[in-house]
Amino acid sequence: DPTMGPGGQPPEFDIHTLVADIGYALTDRLQLSLSLPFSTGSISRLGWGAGNPDRHQQRATGFGDLSLLGSLWLLNPKSHQNGNVSFGLGVKAPTGSHTKSSWHYSASDSVAFPAHQTVQPGDGGWGFTFQGQAFQRVSEGIYAYGFGSYTANPKDQTEVTLAPTGPNSLLHWSVPDFYQARLGAAFSVWPEQGLSVSLGGRLDGIPTADLFGGGDTTAVKTPSQIVYADPGLSLSRGKSSFTLSVPIRLHAKRSQS
């Protein structure tokens, strides 16, 4: 219910992220990939401080957390081009800042303070990623696919508090887990040129309870589930492939921290 937001209006988020991926195949079955995101984001909301009725904004920009992932196809890709399953394991390093400075607003003034966690480039902790994906040929030129990824952050909380109330503040931001799942089908529309399109669904989320570590009852997080329609376009050229995906949000649900 948007009216349950601060001041009876929902907060407004504007986040843009560019991810640079580098992949290398050690063998036909074993691959390594390195990912580094860059993001710029802002959040604006009413009632930032007690007695302050105005809408204010916080912003943060920078490189995010670096991820290294190794994945293995269970079957030989050369002899199993109609279907295969892959599992991956990776590590996420806290290279992105989770303390980018912005402003915290009270009824009478504003002070420099880290921006809201949801717009920070990094989350402040090391993480471990578990990933699985699979595809299967359904008919000529049509493939079904599935993907799932879960990143567990063992660290329970950061040193950043919700407000600049000094060292006695008991409310700190959590270092939350996060996940993604995708399911859909890809269609070959121009095989001679390596062109295909895909259509499916995508789910992004932050769980209420972490897989490892504490902080679920002592730190503040933003549990959520967001559902997207996930159309895409792929082009293969020799040993290279290019993919464009434009998720369209269909539903968002926030849960109690």
VEXSE-376837 format. One line per field, with one value per residue: residue number from 1; residue in three letters; z, x, y of N, C-alpha, C, CB in turn. Coordinates in steps of 0.02 Angstrom, whole numbers, plus 50000, padded with zeros to 5 digits. Glycine has a CB too. Example, Ala and Ser with C-alpha at 12.3 -4.5 7.8 and 13.67 -1.06 7.14 Angstrom:
! residues 2
num: c(1  2)
residuo: c(ALA  SER)
n.Z: c(50390  50354)
n.X: c(50660  50642)
n.Y: c(49716  49888)
ca.Z: c(50390  50357)
ca.X: c(50615  50684)
ca.Y: c(49775  49947)
c.Z: c(50390  50394)
c.X: c(50660  50645)
c.Y: c(49835  50002)
cb.Z: c(50452  50286)
cb.X: c(50565  50704)
cb.Y: c(49776  49970)
This chain:
! residues 257
num: c(1  2  3  4  5  6  7  8  9  10  11  12  13  14  15  16  17  18  19  20  21  22  23  24  25  26  27  28  29  30  31  32  33  34  35  36  37  38  39  40  41  42  43  44  45  46  47  48  49  50  51  52  53  54  55  56  57  58  59  60  61  62  63  64  65  66  67  68  69  70  71  72  73  74  75  76  77  78  79  80  81  82  83  84  85  86  87  88  89  90  91  92  93  94  95  96  97  98  99  100  101  102  103  104  105  106  107  108  109  110  111  112  113  114  115  116  117  118  119  120  121  122  123  124  125  126  127  128  129  130  131  132  133  134  135  136  137  138  139  140  141  142  143  144  145  146  147  148  149  150  151  152  153  154  155  156  157  158  159  160  161  162  163  164  165  166  167  168  169  170  171  172  173  174  175  176  177  178  179  180  181  182  183  184  185  186  187  188  189  190  191  192  193  194  195  196  197  198  199  200  201  202  203  204  205  206  207  208  209  210  211  212  213  214  215  216  217  218  219  220  221  222  223  224  225  226  227  228  229  230  231  232  233  234  235  236  237  238  239  240  241  242  243  244  245  246  247  248  249  250  251  252  253  254  255  256  257)
residuo: c(ASP  PRO  THR  MET  GLY  PRO  GLY  GLY  GLN  PRO  PRO  GLU  PHE  ASP  ILE  HIS  THR  LEU  VAL  ALA  ASP  ILE  GLY  TYR  ALA  LEU  THR  ASP  ARG  LEU  GLN  LEU  SER  LEU  SER  LEU  PRO  PHE  SER  THR  GLY  SER  ILE  SER  ARG  LEU  GLY  TRP  GLY  ALA  GLY  ASN  PRO  ASP  ARG  HIS  GLN  GLN  ARG  ALA  THR  GLY  PHE  GLY  ASP  LEU  SER  LEU  LEU  GLY  SER  LEU  TRP  LEU  LEU  ASN  PRO  LYS  SER  HIS  GLN  ASN  GLY  ASN  VAL  SER  PHE  GLY  LEU  GLY  VAL  LYS  ALA  PRO  THR  GLY  SER  HIS  THR  LYS  SER  SER  TRP  HIS  TYR  SER  ALA  SER  ASP  SER  VAL  ALA  PHE  PRO  ALA  HIS  GLN  THR  VAL  GLN  PRO  GLY  ASP  GLY  GLY  TRP  GLY  PHE  THR  PHE  GLN  GLY  GLN  ALA  PHE  GLN  ARG  VAL  SER  GLU  GLY  ILE  TYR  ALA  TYR  GLY  PHE  GLY  SER  TYR  THR  ALA  ASN  PRO  LYS  ASP  GLN  THR  GLU  VAL  THR  LEU  ALA  PRO  THR  GLY  PRO  ASN  SER  LEU  LEU  HIS  TRP  SER  VAL  PRO  ASP  PHE  TYR  GLN  ALA  ARG  LEU  GLY  ALA  ALA  PHE  SER  VAL  TRP  PRO  GLU  GLN  GLY  LEU  SER  VAL  SER  LEU  GLY  GLY  ARG  LEU  ASP  GLY  ILE  PRO  THR  ALA  ASP  LEU  PHE  GLY  GLY  GLY  ASP  THR  THR  ALA  VAL  LYS  THR  PRO  SER  GLN  ILE  VAL  TYR  ALA  ASP  PRO  GLY  LEU  SER  LEU  SER  ARG  GLY  LYS  SER  SER  PHE  THR  LEU  SER  VAL  PRO  ILE  ARG  LEU  HIS  ALA  LYS  ARG  SER  GLN  SER)
n.Z: c(50000  49946  50023  50149  50156  50207  50266  50200  50067  49940  49943  49816  49700  49597  49503  49414  49332  49268  49210  49193  49115  49106  49028  49025  48951  49021  48988  48879  48963  49084  49150  49185  49257  49275  49358  49366  49433  49398  49470  49486  49594  49672  49806  49853  49974  50084  50248  50309  50428  50599  50614  50497  50353  50218  50052  50026  49957  49933  49866  49779  49700  49609  49586  49608  49701  49668  49578  49563  49472  49452  49338  49291  49161  49167  49070  48916  48815  48675  48631  48682  48636  48635  48761  48930  49092  49213  49350  49470  49570  49671  49726  49810  49824  49938  49859  49823  49887  50037  50106  50046  50050  50088  50129  50285  50348  50462  50563  50566  50505  50403  50394  50346  50296  50274  50124  50094  50111  50001  49885  49885  49811  49852  49972  50088  50133  50121  50008  49958  49813  49744  49603  49471  49311  49166  49008  48878  48726  48649  48530  48353  48341  48461  48630  48801  48955  49114  49263  49413  49555  49706  49828  49973  50117  50248  50347  50476  50498  50451  50496  50483  50539  50551  50570  50610  50757  50845  50936  51016  50949  50909  50795  50650  50475  50390  50312  50182  50112  49938  49791  49628  49500  49345  49210  49057  48876  48726  48558  48398  48272  48160  48107  48022  48041  48174  48262  48394  48495  48659  48789  48948  49127  49272  49435  49567  49728  49906  50046  50201  50306  50326  50245  50305  50455  50570  50625  50580  50669  50733  50651  50518  50367  50193  50148  50001  49854  49681  49529  49357  49182  49055  48919  48785  48675  48571  48495  48402  48353  48282  48402  48491  48586  48604  48711  48743  48866  48930  49068  49125  49250  49341  49463  49634  49800  49966  50119  50299  50394)
n.X: c(50042  50045  50014  50060  50188  50320  50249  50133  50156  50241  50418  50534  50634  50779  50881  51024  51121  51272  51351  51506  51565  51681  51726  51803  51845  51912  51914  51812  51707  51727  51716  51766  51714  51716  51648  51604  51511  51445  51362  51233  51128  50975  50869  50715  50607  50468  50457  50586  50654  50599  50461  50490  50417  50450  50500  50648  50810  50929  51088  51201  51350  51458  51585  51539  51529  51653  51643  51688  51666  51658  51604  51533  51493  51392  51384  51469  51482  51499  51447  51321  51223  51089  51039  51084  51163  51222  51328  51380  51504  51552  51637  51610  51682  51702  51721  51655  51597  51504  51473  51453  51443  51304  51163  51083  50925  50845  50716  50756  50882  51021  51139  51299  51302  51306  51226  51064  51053  51002  51040  51176  51335  51402  51384  51455  51511  51595  51545  51467  51429  51306  51261  51154  51110  51014  50969  50858  50818  50663  50589  50620  50728  50683  50713  50702  50741  50822  50872  50961  51019  51105  51166  51256  51286  51390  51421  51344  51302  51333  51441  51367  51239  51059  51031  51114  51146  51247  51373  51296  51189  51079  51030  51081  51127  51093  51194  51135  51076  51049  50952  50918  50809  50770  50662  50612  50596  50693  50703  50753  50772  50840  50940  51054  51123  51145  51050  50936  50787  50717  50600  50535  50515  50569  50637  50688  50761  50772  50796  50704  50769  50939  51050  51170  51256  51215  51107  50977  50877  50927  50978  50940  50858  50804  50692  50625  50529  50535  50453  50479  50440  50540  50607  50723  50868  50982  51142  51253  51421  51543  51661  51608  51475  51328  51214  51059  50953  50799  50723  50554  50464  50338  50278  50298  50347  50362  50433  50418  50555)
n.Y: c(49941  50102  50214  50188  50228  50345  50496  50466  50442  50345  50303  50359  50278  50285  50203  50158  50037  49975  49833  49760  49619  49487  49341  49178  49027  48890  48756  48653  48629  48697  48859  49027  49181  49358  49494  49665  49791  49956  50088  50212  50296  50354  50404  50471  50542  50579  50655  50632  50662  50674  50778  50843  50889  50893  50836  50750  50707  50574  50526  50413  50357  50249  50118  49947  49791  49670  49517  49347  49201  49026  48904  48746  48638  48494  48397  48357  48495  48491  48370  48373  48470  48495  48500  48534  48548  48661  48702  48823  48910  49044  49196  49350  49506  49643  49768  49882  50038  50054  50163  50285  50458  50563  50659  50678  50716  50825  50901  51032  51051  50987  50853  50787  50619  50439  50378  50303  50126  50054  50122  50122  50081  49962  49824  49801  49680  49518  49388  49231  49143  49038  48949  48893  48828  48782  48710  48655  48578  48602  48596  48611  48744  48800  48827  48786  48868  48886  48971  49002  49093  49123  49227  49224  49316  49309  49404  49496  49632  49805  49944  50056  50159  50188  50320  50475  50463  50445  50346  50263  50214  50081  50025  49956  49944  49793  49661  49596  49438  49394  49352  49278  49221  49144  49099  49030  49038  49020  49076  49036  49149  49188  49087  49077  49194  49191  49244  49263  49268  49292  49253  49269  49246  49335  49338  49437  49454  49491  49398  49378  49310  49270  49150  49110  49165  49301  49433  49443  49477  49586  49684  49801  49772  49767  49673  49597  49555  49551  49543  49515  49535  49465  49499  49466  49483  49401  49382  49288  49275  49193  49152  49237  49311  49412  49490  49566  49618  49672  49694  49704  49774  49692  49664  49705  49670  49713  49659  49643  49703)
ca.Z: c(50000  49942  50074  50210  50153  50248  50245  50159  49997  49935  49922  49744  49686  49528  49506  49349  49343  49210  49233  49147  49124  49067  49035  48992  48955  49032  48947  48850  49016  49141  49132  49237  49238  49321  49349  49406  49417  49413  49479  49513  49619  49717  49839  49881  50015  50131  50319  50324  50499  50638  50608  50432  50305  50150  50016  50017  49915  49945  49806  49786  49635  49612  49569  49658  49725  49616  49585  49524  49473  49411  49323  49258  49127  49188  49010  48866  48772  48605  48616  48712  48616  48641  48831  48975  49158  49238  49419  49481  49638  49664  49784  49800  49866  49953  49829  49817  49950  50066  50150  50006  50090  50061  50182  50327  50360  50521  50557  50562  50466  50371  50410  50302  50323  50219  50090  50107  50087  49937  49829  49892  49761  49884  50032  50147  50157  50075  49995  49921  49765  49719  49541  49428  49251  49123  48948  48845  48663  48650  48461  48308  48352  48524  48689  48867  48997  49184  49296  49483  49588  49775  49859  50045  50151  50318  50393  50498  50491  50439  50549  50468  50574  50513  50580  50646  50828  50886  50946  51056  50907  50908  50731  50596  50414  50380  50249  50167  50055  49882  49744  49565  49463  49278  49177  48995  48815  48675  48491  48344  48220  48101  48124  47981  48069  48246  48297  48430  48544  48717  48829  49009  49188  49315  49505  49608  49796  49967  50095  50269  50346  50289  50246  50356  50495  50610  50604  50557  50719  50765  50601  50474  50296  50153  50113  49945  49796  49623  49472  49293  49116  49039  48849  48769  48606  48571  48431  48405  48298  48294  48472  48533  48590  48633  48735  48769  48904  48958  49113  49136  49315  49342  49531  49687  49867  50021  50180  50361  50412)
ca.X: c(50000  50089  49998  50094  50254  50328  50207  50077  50177  50295  50483  50548  50702  50802  50946  51050  51179  51306  51393  51558  51578  51734  51723  51855  51834  51974  51903  51745  51657  51741  51720  51775  51688  51730  51597  51612  51457  51449  51292  51216  51060  50949  50805  50683  50549  50443  50464  50650  50665  50539  50440  50510  50366  50472  50531  50720  50841  50997  51118  51266  51375  51524  51593  51511  51568  51682  51623  51722  51624  51677  51546  51551  51440  51396  51393  51512  51441  51505  51404  51255  51202  51016  51020  51140  51154  51284  51329  51434  51521  51591  51650  51598  51726  51671  51761  51613  51585  51436  51470  51453  51411  51250  51138  51028  50884  50803  50664  50784  50944  51044  51209  51329  51291  51301  51162  51023  51087  50976  51072  51248  51365  51419  51345  51497  51532  51612  51488  51478  51374  51289  51224  51137  51071  51001  50929  50835  50783  50594  50576  50667  50738  50654  50746  50681  50799  50811  50932  50952  51080  51095  51228  51251  51333  51393  51426  51276  51284  51386  51449  51325  51175  51005  51030  51175  51129  51306  51395  51248  51134  51075  51003  51130  51106  51114  51227  51085  51081  51005  50944  50885  50787  50743  50633  50581  50613  50729  50680  50800  50734  50882  50996  51113  51157  51153  51005  50881  50751  50695  50546  50527  50502  50627  50622  50743  50737  50813  50757  50699  50819  51000  51067  51222  51267  51160  51083  50907  50834  50961  50996  50885  50867  50745  50669  50580  50526  50515  50441  50486  50441  50611  50622  50794  50891  51050  51176  51315  51468  51603  51670  51580  51402  51305  51145  51025  50893  50766  50669  50497  50437  50267  50252  50348  50321  50408  50416  50440  50623)
ca.Y: c(50000  50161  50264  50170  50257  50405  50551  50443  50433  50297  50330  50352  50255  50292  50168  50135  49995  49947  49779  49737  49548  49456  49269  49139  48954  48852  48696  48654  48623  48739  48929  49078  49247  49412  49546  49726  49839  50027  50110  50278  50289  50405  50391  50530  50524  50628  50639  50600  50670  50688  50846  50871  50866  50903  50780  50759  50656  50550  50498  50379  50335  50219  50048  49902  49734  49627  49447  49296  49141  48969  48862  48683  48600  48424  48357  48387  48539  48473  48313  48383  48537  48501  48506  48528  48578  48690  48726  48871  48931  49105  49238  49421  49546  49708  49822  49942  50073  50054  50221  50346  50511  50605  50702  50656  50776  50829  50952  51099  51057  50926  50838  50737  50551  50390  50372  50244  50066  50029  50155  50117  50036  49899  49806  49801  49614  49463  49344  49170  49136  48972  48962  48837  48845  48725  48722  48594  48589  48581  48579  48644  48815  48824  48800  48809  48881  48904  48997  49021  49116  49145  49253  49224  49360  49288  49461  49512  49702  49853  49993  50113  50160  50217  50392  50498  50473  50434  50277  50224  50189  50008  50002  49958  49910  49723  49642  49544  49392  49411  49296  49291  49162  49159  49041  49052  49002  49058  49058  49054  49183  49195  49043  49090  49252  49181  49289  49231  49308  49253  49281  49230  49282  49344  49355  49461  49461  49491  49360  49405  49276  49251  49080  49104  49225  49328  49498  49443  49508  49643  49734  49821  49757  49784  49613  49613  49511  49589  49500  49550  49503  49468  49488  49473  49476  49374  49378  49250  49287  49154  49134  49290  49317  49476  49482  49625  49600  49731  49672  49750  49757  49677  49661  49714  49659  49725  49622  49674  49687)
c.Z: c(50000  49998  50141  50211  50197  50221  50202  50086  49994  49920  49848  49735  49612  49527  49436  49361  49277  49236  49178  49163  49079  49081  48998  49004  48963  48992  48916  48904  49073  49119  49194  49212  49294  49306  49395  49387  49433  49417  49502  49534  49665  49748  49865  49919  50059  50202  50337  50398  50535  50633  50544  50379  50232  50120  50005  49979  49940  49880  49822  49717  49645  49588  49626  49677  49668  49630  49537  49530  49427  49400  49281  49226  49147  49129  48960  48818  48698  48585  48646  48699  48623  48714  48876  49041  49183  49311  49429  49554  49632  49730  49764  49850  49877  49926  49822  49885  49972  50112  50110  50042  50052  50119  50220  50351  50425  50511  50545  50517  50432  50388  50361  50335  50265  50190  50109  50075  50018  49877  49834  49839  49789  49945  50094  50171  50102  50067  49955  49878  49743  49658  49504  49368  49208  49062  48916  48780  48667  48581  48418  48320  48416  48583  48752  48910  49068  49216  49368  49514  49658  49803  49934  50074  50225  50368  50412  50487  50476  50499  50539  50504  50530  50518  50619  50718  50874  50898  50984  51014  50902  50841  50676  50534  50412  50317  50223  50112  49999  49831  49680  49533  49397  49247  49113  48936  48766  48606  48439  48286  48156  48112  48085  48009  48146  48288  48330  48478  48601  48753  48890  49068  49231  49384  49539  49679  49848  50020  50163  50315  50303  50295  50299  50396  50531  50581  50584  50606  50751  50716  50555  50402  50259  50114  50058  49894  49738  49563  49408  49235  49089  48965  48835  48695  48609  48501  48440  48342  48314  48367  48519  48532  48626  48651  48763  48802  48936  49003  49123  49201  49312  49413  49581  49755  49918  50082  50240  50377  50479)
c.X: c(50044  50076  50031  50166  50259  50287  50149  50093  50236  50361  50494  50622  50717  50873  50964  51115  51206  51355  51442  51575  51635  51732  51779  51843  51901  51973  51834  51691  51666  51753  51730  51746  51701  51682  51610  51557  51477  51378  51289  51143  51040  50884  50779  50620  50529  50461  50530  50668  50601  50522  50460  50462  50389  50500  50605  50749  50911  51022  51183  51285  51444  51525  51568  51558  51589  51664  51664  51684  51655  51617  51568  51489  51447  51408  51437  51470  51444  51458  51334  51232  51127  50993  51080  51123  51222  51275  51390  51443  51567  51599  51638  51640  51695  51714  51721  51601  51512  51427  51474  51412  51357  51228  51083  50991  50845  50753  50694  50845  50960  51118  51233  51324  51286  51231  51127  51055  51065  51008  51148  51276  51381  51378  51388  51520  51554  51552  51509  51417  51368  51243  51211  51099  51065  50962  50912  50799  50713  50571  50626  50669  50708  50687  50715  50743  50777  50876  50915  51018  51063  51163  51216  51306  51336  51395  51356  51257  51345  51391  51404  51258  51122  51003  51092  51161  51188  51320  51346  51190  51136  51052  51055  51101  51134  51158  51186  51106  51037  51005  50912  50867  50757  50718  50599  50602  50648  50710  50731  50760  50774  50946  51060  51155  51166  51109  50948  50850  50728  50640  50536  50509  50565  50604  50687  50718  50792  50772  50755  50753  50878  51013  51120  51226  51205  51135  51010  50861  50864  50979  50937  50903  50803  50722  50618  50582  50499  50511  50444  50465  50511  50624  50696  50808  50964  51077  51242  51357  51533  51607  51639  51504  51384  51231  51120  50961  50865  50709  50617  50463  50361  50238  50310  50314  50376  50384  50444  50511  50623)
c.Y: c(50062  50211  50248  50196  50319  50463  50532  50436  50385  50332  50317  50335  50265  50265  50143  50097  49969  49894  49758  49665  49526  49381  49235  49066  48919  48787  48704  48655  48673  48812  48972  49144  49296  49469  49605  49775  49911  50053  50182  50275  50346  50379  50457  50508  50582  50607  50607  50605  50687  50763  50880  50847  50868  50838  50796  50699  50638  50518  50463  50352  50303  50148  50004  49845  49688  49554  49403  49231  49088  48924  48802  48652  48526  48378  48394  48429  48519  48417  48319  48455  48548  48507  48495  48563  48602  48711  48771  48888  48992  49142  49311  49460  49615  49766  49886  49973  50065  50114  50287  50400  50548  50651  50668  50719  50770  50885  51021  51106  50990  50916  50785  50668  50503  50385  50307  50182  50043  50063  50154  50068  49967  49885  49799  49734  49567  49417  49283  49156  49063  48981  48897  48861  48782  48748  48655  48612  48561  48559  48617  48719  48843  48788  48829  48819  48897  48925  49015  49040  49141  49166  49259  49269  49342  49346  49484  49584  49744  49900  50054  50107  50193  50292  50413  50514  50458  50361  50234  50198  50113  49981  50013  49925  49840  49717  49583  49496  49419  49355  49320  49224  49184  49094  49065  49009  49049  49030  49081  49084  49193  49153  49058  49147  49247  49225  49250  49281  49263  49291  49237  49274  49284  49365  49376  49469  49465  49454  49393  49375  49256  49177  49065  49169  49248  49393  49501  49479  49570  49697  49746  49805  49775  49722  49630  49557  49552  49542  49541  49505  49515  49453  49501  49461  49453  49369  49342  49262  49250  49132  49186  49288  49381  49468  49548  49602  49663  49708  49726  49730  49748  49681  49669  49706  49670  49687  49660  49654  49649)
cb.Z: c(50061  49876  50084  50219  50082  50250  50210  50167  49965  49882  49964  49706  49706  49503  49557  49300  49390  49168  49256  49150  49111  49085  49012  49018  48892  49106  48990  48804  49044  49180  49094  49256  49222  49315  49361  49395  49456  49358  49529  49461  49655  49680  49897  49826  50057  50124  50340  50281  50512  50713  50664  50415  50312  50146  49949  50087  49842  50005  49754  49839  49585  49682  49553  49632  49777  49613  49571  49547  49450  49443  49286  49308  49050  49223  48979  48827  48780  48589  48641  48789  48546  48609  48848  48943  49208  49195  49469  49441  49678  49614  49811  49809  49835  50029  49760  49784  49942  50106  50201  49935  50113  50034  50152  50388  50301  50585  50619  50630  50510  50294  50483  50286  50367  50242  50014  50080  50136  49934  49825  49963  49732  49901  50019  50201  50195  50101  49959  49969  49704  49775  49497  49467  49211  49162  48898  48891  48604  48675  48441  48235  48296  48524  48686  48900  48969  49222  49258  49522  49546  49819  49828  50075  50142  50329  50362  50571  50554  50374  50553  50391  50641  50536  50617  50611  50847  50952  50983  51113  50836  50962  50715  50617  50352  50375  50260  50146  50076  49849  49775  49517  49505  49232  49223  48981  48782  48686  48477  48321  48246  48086  48112  47910  48052  48266  48249  48468  48512  48764  48788  49025  49227  49285  49542  49580  49812  49990  50101  50298  50381  50315  50177  50324  50451  50682  50549  50547  50773  50800  50560  50482  50285  50103  50163  49913  49810  49609  49478  49284  49067  49083  48804  48810  48565  48605  48400  48414  48288  48277  48487  48509  48625  48583  48789  48712  48957  48901  49180  49074  49367  49314  49544  49681  49873  50036  50178  50418  50418)
cb.X: c(49952  50080  49923  50094  50273  50402  50248  50020  50196  50280  50540  50530  50711  50799  50944  51060  51162  51344  51350  51621  51515  51805  51656  51926  51796  51983  51909  51735  51659  51803  51658  51850  51612  51804  51527  51683  51394  51491  51257  51228  51053  50937  50812  50666  50564  50366  50409  50706  50717  50548  50467  50584  50305  50524  50495  50755  50845  51001  51129  51263  51379  51550  51667  51448  51527  51758  51548  51797  51552  51734  51491  51583  51444  51331  51324  51551  51464  51577  51437  51257  51223  50983  50966  51205  51122  51306  51330  51422  51556  51560  51722  51523  51796  51662  51786  51547  51602  51425  51527  51425  51463  51189  51113  51053  50836  50847  50621  50801  51002  51034  51217  51403  51226  51324  51171  50951  51076  50902  51048  51267  51427  51492  51307  51462  51476  51674  51434  51492  51386  51255  51263  51096  51105  50961  50967  50790  50822  50549  50502  50648  50710  50577  50822  50631  50841  50780  50959  50919  51115  51064  51249  51256  51312  51453  51466  51269  51248  51375  51521  51314  51181  50939  50965  51204  51070  51297  51460  51222  51138  51028  50938  51196  51129  51053  51305  51021  51059  51027  50903  50931  50735  50797  50583  50598  50549  50806  50610  50840  50710  50900  50977  51093  51119  51224  50976  50906  50691  50755  50481  50590  50445  50676  50590  50772  50693  50831  50784  50630  50789  51060  51093  51291  51293  51181  51123  50884  50818  51023  51058  50869  50885  50761  50638  50599  50480  50565  50372  50559  50385  50650  50579  50835  50884  51051  51188  51300  51480  51665  51743  51605  51370  51316  51142  51011  50909  50740  50699  50446  50454  50255  50214  50383  50292  50415  50445  50394  50665)
cb.Y: c(50000  50194  50268  50095  50274  50426  50601  50489  50501  50245  50298  50418  50180  50367  50109  50194  49937  50002  49718  49782  49506  49487  49242  49160  48928  48837  48630  48595  48553  48713  48951  49085  49243  49436  49517  49758  49821  50066  50064  50336  50224  50472  50338  50582  50462  50636  50595  50631  50725  50667  50884  50852  50908  50958  50767  50766  50680  50500  50553  50321  50394  50222  50032  49873  49694  49636  49438  49288  49157  48930  48902  48634  48608  48404  48340  48332  48610  48454  48250  48368  48551  48442  48456  48556  48527  48750  48666  48933  48873  49150  49228  49439  49552  49716  49800  49925  50148  49988  50218  50333  50560  50561  50769  50613  50789  50842  50953  51122  51080  50928  50813  50755  50549  50322  50376  50254  50009  50039  50227  50094  50067  49898  49742  49833  49583  49423  49381  49109  49181  48928  49010  48785  48902  48670  48768  48553  48558  48638  48597  48629  48851  48812  48814  48759  48938  48845  49060  48965  49171  49088  49320  49152  49435  49245  49519  49495  49726  49893  50016  50120  50197  50189  50415  50560  50430  50469  50276  50265  50221  49984  50039  49923  49950  49677  49623  49577  49319  49478  49240  49333  49120  49194  49004  49124  48972  49053  49087  48991  49251  49271  48971  49104  49315  49194  49342  49169  49346  49239  49288  49191  49250  49396  49295  49528  49404  49564  49289  49391  49214  49291  49058  49087  49280  49337  49522  49372  49458  49619  49711  49896  49681  49843  49563  49680  49448  49647  49464  49572  49533  49418  49533  49427  49543  49305  49448  49174  49362  49194  49125  49359  49255  49535  49428  49677  49546  49779  49651  49748  49811  49608  49594  49782  49587  49800  49550  49656  49752)
